[in-house]
Amino acid sequence: MDTQALLTTVQDKLKAKFGEGVIAAETVADYPVYTIKRDIICEVIKFLYNDEELAFQYLTTMAGLHYPDNQGHELAVMYQLHNLPNNLRIRLKIFFAISDPHVPSITSVFSAANWMERQEFDFFGIIFTGHPNLKRILNVDDMNYHPMRKEFALEDGTREDKDDKMFGR
């Protein structure tokens, strides 16, 4: 099966199985991207993994995202899955409010998601429901904020010892 046919099959199967749970399907920079409802993300990933024709059985990347201006959908998680036999990758995204940062864990499908979920919990404050050991992985335990959120300044504005002209700023 060629790449385009497989992508069409992915979209058709997702729509047939999950209907309105698939919010959007688009291609971004030659990358198929599917926006999925948060509450069914684990079922979608299990389906993509277990379907013999689709066989997305490798979790390439999982990343938290912060869109502070996207009211009611400030946080997101992006999953990148790879079909190794056909060398095809797809991206799944879920969006949710920063006030309700709960997402189903996918560690039951991909054991590699364990540390990825811990990292996004640590840096973005996303709580992966059902995770076997959700605790900070890189930052100190008593840290009371999540440093990758865009609500924090990148640099200390009170410093006078820096000359940003030298760095194109």
C-alpha positions as CSV (number, residue, x, y, z in Angstrom):
1,M,0.0,0.0,0.0
2,D,1.4,3.4,-0.9
3,T,1.7,6.2,1.6
4,Q,-1.3,8.3,0.4
5,A,-3.5,5.2,0.4
6,L,-2.4,4.4,3.9
7,L,-3.1,7.9,5.1
8,T,-6.6,7.8,3.6
9,T,-7.1,4.4,5.3
10,V,-6.0,5.9,8.6
11,Q,-8.5,8.8,8.3
12,D,-11.4,6.5,7.2
13,K,-10.8,4.0,9.9
14,L,-10.5,6.7,12.6
15,K,-13.7,8.4,11.5
16,A,-15.6,5.0,11.2
17,K,-14.5,3.9,14.7
18,F,-14.5,7.2,16.6
19,G,-16.8,9.5,14.7
20,E,-17.1,12.9,16.4
21,G,-14.1,11.9,18.6
22,V,-11.9,12.9,15.6
23,I,-12.2,16.7,15.7
24,A,-9.9,17.5,12.8
25,A,-7.7,15.9,10.2
26,E,-5.2,18.0,8.2
27,T,-1.7,17.8,6.7
28,V,0.9,20.1,8.1
29,A,4.2,20.2,6.2
30,D,3.5,16.8,4.7
31,Y,2.6,15.4,8.1
32,P,-0.8,14.0,8.8
33,V,-2.2,15.5,12.0
34,Y,-5.3,14.3,13.7
35,T,-6.9,16.3,16.5
36,I,-8.7,13.9,18.9
37,K,-11.0,14.4,21.9
38,R,-8.9,14.1,25.1
39,D,-11.1,11.5,26.8
40,I,-10.6,8.9,24.0
41,I,-6.9,9.4,23.2
42,C,-5.9,6.1,24.9
43,E,-8.5,4.1,22.9
44,V,-7.5,5.8,19.6
45,I,-3.8,4.9,20.3
46,K,-4.7,1.3,21.2
47,F,-6.7,1.1,18.0
48,L,-3.9,2.4,15.8
49,Y,-1.5,0.0,17.5
50,N,-3.6,-3.1,17.3
51,D,-5.1,-2.7,13.8
52,E,-3.1,-5.1,11.6
53,E,-3.3,-2.8,8.5
54,L,-2.3,0.4,10.3
55,A,0.3,-1.0,12.8
56,F,1.4,2.2,14.4
57,Q,3.5,0.4,17.0
58,Y,6.2,2.8,17.8
59,L,5.8,5.9,19.9
60,T,8.4,8.3,18.4
61,T,7.6,11.4,20.4
62,M,5.2,12.7,23.0
63,A,5.3,16.3,24.0
64,G,3.4,18.8,26.0
65,L,2.5,22.2,24.5
66,H,1.4,25.5,25.9
67,Y,-0.8,27.9,24.0
68,P,-1.5,30.7,26.5
69,D,-3.7,32.7,24.2
70,N,-5.9,29.7,23.2
71,Q,-8.7,30.3,25.8
72,G,-10.0,27.1,27.3
73,H,-7.5,25.0,25.3
74,E,-4.2,26.3,26.7
75,L,-2.5,23.0,27.1
76,A,-2.0,20.2,24.5
77,V,-0.2,16.9,24.2
78,M,1.2,15.8,20.8
79,Y,1.8,12.1,20.1
80,Q,3.9,11.0,17.1
81,L,3.4,7.4,16.1
82,H,5.4,5.5,13.5
83,N,4.4,2.6,11.3
84,L,7.8,0.9,10.8
85,P,6.9,-1.5,8.0
86,N,5.6,1.3,5.8
87,N,7.8,4.0,7.3
88,L,4.9,6.3,7.9
89,R,4.4,8.7,10.8
90,I,1.3,10.4,12.0
91,R,0.7,13.0,14.7
92,L,-2.2,13.0,17.2
93,K,-3.0,16.1,19.2
94,I,-5.4,16.7,22.1
95,F,-6.2,20.1,23.6
96,F,-7.6,21.0,27.1
97,A,-7.9,23.8,29.6
98,I,-5.0,24.6,31.9
99,S,-7.5,24.5,34.8
100,D,-8.2,20.8,34.0
101,P,-4.8,19.3,33.0
102,H,-5.9,15.6,33.3
103,V,-5.1,13.3,30.4
104,P,-5.4,9.5,30.2
105,S,-2.0,7.7,30.5
106,I,-0.9,5.6,27.5
107,T,1.6,3.6,29.4
108,S,-0.6,0.5,29.0
109,V,0.1,0.7,25.3
110,F,3.6,2.1,25.2
111,S,5.9,1.4,28.2
112,A,8.2,4.1,26.7
113,A,5.5,6.7,27.5
114,N,6.3,6.3,31.2
115,W,9.2,8.7,31.2
116,M,7.7,10.9,28.5
117,E,4.6,11.5,30.6
118,R,6.7,12.1,33.7
119,Q,8.7,14.8,31.8
120,E,5.5,16.6,30.6
121,F,4.1,16.4,34.1
122,D,7.3,17.9,35.4
123,F,7.6,20.7,32.8
124,F,3.9,21.5,32.0
125,G,1.9,20.2,35.0
126,I,-0.1,17.8,32.8
127,I,-1.5,15.0,35.1
128,F,-1.6,11.6,33.3
129,T,-4.4,9.7,35.0
130,G,-3.5,6.0,35.5
131,H,0.3,6.6,35.3
132,P,2.1,4.0,37.5
133,N,4.6,6.5,39.0
134,L,3.8,10.1,38.2
135,K,6.4,12.3,39.9
136,R,9.0,14.8,38.8
137,I,11.8,13.4,36.7
138,L,14.2,16.3,36.1
139,N,13.3,19.1,38.5
140,V,13.4,19.1,42.3
141,D,10.4,17.8,44.1
142,D,9.6,21.0,46.0
143,M,9.5,23.1,42.8
144,N,6.0,24.8,42.8
145,Y,5.8,25.7,39.1
146,H,6.2,24.2,35.7
147,P,9.0,25.9,33.8
148,M,8.1,25.1,30.2
149,R,4.8,27.0,30.4
150,K,5.0,30.3,28.6
151,E,3.8,32.3,31.6
152,F,7.4,32.6,32.8
153,A,10.0,35.1,31.3
154,L,12.9,33.5,29.5
155,E,15.4,35.8,31.1
156,D,15.8,37.9,34.2
157,G,14.7,41.4,33.2
158,T,16.6,43.0,36.1
159,R,20.0,42.0,35.0
160,E,22.2,44.9,33.9
161,D,25.3,42.9,33.1
162,K,24.0,41.7,29.7
163,D,24.3,43.6,26.4
164,D,21.7,42.0,24.1
165,K,22.8,44.1,21.2
166,M,25.6,41.6,20.7
167,F,23.1,38.8,20.2
168,G,20.7,40.4,17.7
169,R,18.0,41.2,20.3
